[in-house]
Amino acid sequence: MGSRETHLPIGPLIAAIGGILLIVSLFLDWYDGLTGYTVFEFNDLLLTALALATFFGLASAMGVVRTPMRPGVLLAVGLLALIVVLSQVVNDPPAVAGPRGSDQATGIWLALGGAALMVAGAVLSTARIAISVEPRDGGRPTPTVTRTDEPPTVADDEPPTRRV
């Protein structure tokens, strides 16, 4: 019975978590009573597509899809999402612009955090850091953090003995 080791890349995982936050934020209020999907005509679809691209980046890094995604592409996706969200923080869209203006709600701040996580994950993906999980004899997985371009580390089964 051979041991099977699984690598979970940290950078694309963080970027995908940011993508999830970005999609969830579009369902929440960005402005008083208006969700991201309600207030935007095109930006909501663009942000959704960018968030879905991070899922493809995670699948690519895990080897689930055959087409590899370069880390630079993931960085461009994250930066574009961050620029779009920041532009909406600074400048209200036409649907809410007016003499009184509209207060920004929870969704826009969650989107900003999600886009920032997408960028942070893309930056970390260039370091190629991954969590390596390999089952022990007892069947419980043992997580160890390794660089994906180095051989995996193996935890000692016996504790060190003390010499007197």
RAUR-V174382 format. One record per pair of residues at least 24 apart in sequence whose C-alpha atoms are under 10 Angstrom apart, sorted by the first residue. I is the first residue (numbers start at 0). J is the second residue. D is the distance in whole Angstrom. If there is no record, write none. Layout:
BEGIN
I_J_D / I_J_D
END
This chain:
BEGIN
1_134_10 / 2_133_7 / 2_134_6 / 2_135_8 / 2_136_9 / 3_132_8 / 3_133_6 / 3_134_7 / 3_135_10 / 4_131_7 / 4_132_6 / 4_133_4 / 4_134_7 / 4_140_9 / 4_141_10 / 4_142_10 / 4_151_9 / 5_61_9 / 5_129_9 / 5_130_8 / 5_131_6 / 5_132_5 / 5_133_6 / 5_134_9 / 5_140_10 / 5_142_10 / 6_60_9 / 6_61_7 / 6_62_10 / 6_128_9 / 6_129_6 / 6_130_6 / 6_131_5 / 6_132_7 / 6_133_9 / 6_142_10 / 6_143_10 / 6_144_9 / 6_145_9 / 6_146_10 / 6_147_8 / 6_151_10 / 7_57_9 / 7_60_8 / 7_61_6 / 7_128_9 / 7_129_5 / 7_130_5 / 7_131_6 / 7_132_8 / 7_144_9 / 7_147_9 / 8_57_8 / 8_58_10 / 8_60_7 / 8_61_7 / 8_120_10 / 8_123_9 / 8_124_7 / 8_126_10 / 8_127_7 / 8_128_6 / 8_129_4 / 8_130_6 / 8_131_9 / 8_144_10 / 8_145_10 / 8_146_9 / 8_147_8 / 9_57_9 / 9_60_10 / 9_120_7 / 9_121_10 / 9_123_7 / 9_124_7 / 9_126_9 / 9_127_8 / 9_128_6 / 9_129_5 / 9_130_7 / 9_144_9 / 10_56_10 / 10_57_8 / 10_60_9 / 10_70_9 / 10_73_10 / 10_116_9 / 10_117_9 / 10_118_9 / 10_119_7 / 10_120_4 / 10_121_6 / 10_122_7 / 10_123_4 / 10_124_4 / 10_125_8 / 10_126_8 / 10_127_7 / 10_128_7 / 10_129_8 / 11_53_7 / 11_54_8 / 11_55_9 / 11_56_6 / 11_57_5 / 11_58_9 / 11_59_9 / 11_60_7 / 11_61_9 / 11_70_9 / 11_73_8 / 11_117_8 / 11_118_10 / 11_119_9 / 11_120_6 / 11_121_6 / 11_122_9 / 11_123_8 / 11_124_6 / 11_125_10 / 11_127_9 / 11_128_10 / 11_129_10 / 12_53_9 / 12_54_8 / 12_56_9 / 12_57_6 / 12_58_9 / 12_60_9 / 12_61_10 / 12_116_10 / 12_117_9 / 12_120_7 / 12_121_9 / 12_123_10 / 12_124_9 / 12_129_9 / 13_53_9 / 13_57_9 / 13_113_10 / 13_116_6 / 13_117_7 / 13_118_9 / 13_119_7 / 13_120_5 / 13_121_8 / 13_123_9 / 13_124_9 / 14_50_9 / 14_52_10 / 14_53_6 / 14_54_8 / 14_56_8 / 14_57_8 / 14_73_8 / 14_74_9 / 14_76_10 / 14_77_8 / 14_113_8 / 14_114_8 / 14_115_9 / 14_116_6 / 14_117_4 / 14_118_7 / 14_119_7 / 14_120_4 / 14_121_6 / 14_122_9 / 14_123_9 / 14_124_9 / 15_50_7 / 15_51_8 / 15_52_9 / 15_53_5 / 15_54_5 / 15_55_9 / 15_56_8 / 15_57_7 / 15_58_10 / 15_113_9 / 15_116_8 / 15_117_7 / 15_120_8 / 15_121_10 / 16_50_9 / 16_53_9 / 16_54_9 / 16_57_10 / 16_113_7 / 16_114_10 / 16_116_7 / 16_117_8 / 16_120_9 / 17_50_8 / 17_53_8 / 17_54_10 / 17_77_9 / 17_109_9 / 17_110_8 / 17_111_9 / 17_112_7 / 17_113_4 / 17_114_6 / 17_115_7 / 17_116_5 / 17_117_5 / 17_118_9 / 17_119_9 / 17_120_8 / 18_46_9 / 18_47_8 / 18_48_10 / 18_49_8 / 18_50_4 / 18_51_7 / 18_52_8 / 18_53_6 / 18_54_7 / 18_77_9 / 18_80_9 / 18_110_9 / 18_112_10 / 18_113_6 / 18_114_7 / 18_115_10 / 18_116_8 / 18_117_6 / 19_47_9 / 19_50_7 / 19_51_8 / 19_53_9 / 19_54_9 / 19_110_10 / 19_113_7 / 19_114_10 / 19_117_10 / 20_50_9 / 20_106_9 / 20_109_7 / 20_110_6 / 20_111_9 / 20_112_8 / 20_113_5 / 20_114_8 / 20_116_9 / 20_117_10 / 21_46_7 / 21_47_8 / 21_49_9 / 21_50_7 / 21_51_10 / 21_80_9 / 21_84_10 / 21_106_9 / 21_107_9 / 21_108_10 / 21_109_7 / 21_110_5 / 21_111_8 / 21_112_8 / 21_113_5 / 21_114_7 / 21_115_10 / 21_116_10 / 21_117_9 / 22_46_8 / 22_47_6 / 22_48_9 / 22_49_10 / 22_50_7 / 22_51_9 / 22_106_10 / 22_109_10 / 22_110_8 / 22_113_9 / 23_47_10 / 23_106_8 / 23_109_8 / 23_110_8 / 23_113_9 / 24_105_8 / 24_106_5 / 24_107_7 / 24_108_8 / 24_109_6 / 24_110_5 / 24_111_9 / 24_112_10 / 24_113_8 / 25_106_7 / 25_107_8 / 25_109_9 / 25_110_7 / 26_106_8 / 27_104_8 / 27_105_7 / 27_106_5 / 27_107_8 / 27_109_9 / 27_110_10 / 28_103_8 / 28_104_6 / 28_105_6 / 28_106_5 / 28_107_8 / 29_87_9 / 29_88_10 / 29_101_10 / 29_102_9 / 29_103_6 / 29_104_5 / 29_105_6 / 29_106_5 / 29_107_5 / 29_108_8 / 29_109_9 / 29_110_9 / 30_91_9 / 30_92_10 / 30_94_10 / 30_95_8 / 30_100_10 / 30_101_6 / 30_102_6 / 30_103_5 / 30_104_5 / 30_105_8 / 30_106_8 / 30_107_8 / 31_95_9 / 31_100_10 / 31_101_6 / 31_102_6 / 31_103_7 / 31_104_6 / 31_105_10 / 32_101_10 / 32_102_10 / 32_103_10 / 32_104_9 / 33_94_9 / 33_95_9 / 33_101_10 / 33_103_10 / 33_104_9 / 33_106_10 / 34_104_9 / 34_105_10 / 34_106_7 / 34_107_9 / 35_106_7 / 35_107_8 / 35_110_9 / 37_94_9 / 38_91_10 / 38_92_7 / 38_93_8 / 38_94_6 / 38_95_8 / 39_87_10 / 39_92_7 / 39_93_9 / 39_94_8 / 39_95_10 / 40_92_10 / 40_94_9 / 42_80_10 / 42_83_7 / 42_84_9 / 42_87_10 / 42_92_10 / 43_83_10 / 45_79_10 / 45_80_8 / 45_83_9 / 46_76_10 / 46_77_10 / 46_79_9 / 46_80_6 / 46_81_9 / 46_83_8 / 46_84_8 / 46_110_9 / 46_114_9 / 47_80_9 / 48_76_9 / 48_80_10 / 49_73_9 / 49_75_10 / 49_76_6 / 49_77_7 / 49_78_10 / 49_79_8 / 49_80_7 / 49_114_10 / 49_117_10 / 50_76_8 / 50_77_8 / 50_80_8 / 50_113_9 / 50_114_9 / 50_117_8 / 51_76_10 / 52_76_7 / 52_77_9 / 53_77_8 / 53_117_8 / 53_120_9 / 53_121_9 / 56_121_9 / 56_124_10 / 57_124_10 / 60_124_9 / 60_127_9 / 60_129_10 / 61_129_10 / 69_121_10 / 69_124_9 / 69_125_9 / 70_120_10 / 70_121_6 / 70_122_8 / 70_123_9 / 70_124_6 / 70_125_6 / 70_126_10 / 70_127_9 / 71_121_8 / 71_122_9 / 71_124_9 / 71_125_8 / 72_121_9 / 73_117_8 / 73_118_8 / 73_120_8 / 73_121_5 / 73_122_9 / 73_124_9 / 73_125_10 / 74_117_8 / 74_118_6 / 74_119_9 / 74_120_8 / 74_121_5 / 74_122_7 / 74_123_10 / 74_124_9 / 74_125_9 / 75_117_10 / 75_118_8 / 75_121_9 / 76_114_9 / 76_117_8 / 76_118_8 / 76_121_9 / 77_113_9 / 77_114_6 / 77_115_7 / 77_116_8 / 77_117_5 / 77_118_5 / 77_119_8 / 77_120_9 / 77_121_7 / 77_122_9 / 78_114_8 / 78_115_8 / 78_117_8 / 78_118_6 / 78_119_10 / 78_121_9 / 79_114_9 / 79_117_10 / 79_118_9 / 80_110_9 / 80_111_9 / 80_113_9 / 80_114_6 / 80_115_9 / 80_117_8 / 80_118_9 / 81_110_9 / 81_111_7 / 81_112_9 / 81_113_8 / 81_114_5 / 81_115_6 / 81_116_9 / 81_117_8 / 81_118_8 / 82_111_9 / 82_114_9 / 82_115_10 / 83_110_10 / 83_111_9 / 83_114_9 / 84_108_9 / 84_109_10 / 84_110_7 / 84_111_6 / 84_112_10 / 84_113_10 / 84_114_8 / 84_115_10 / 85_110_9 / 85_111_7 / 85_114_9 / 87_111_10
END
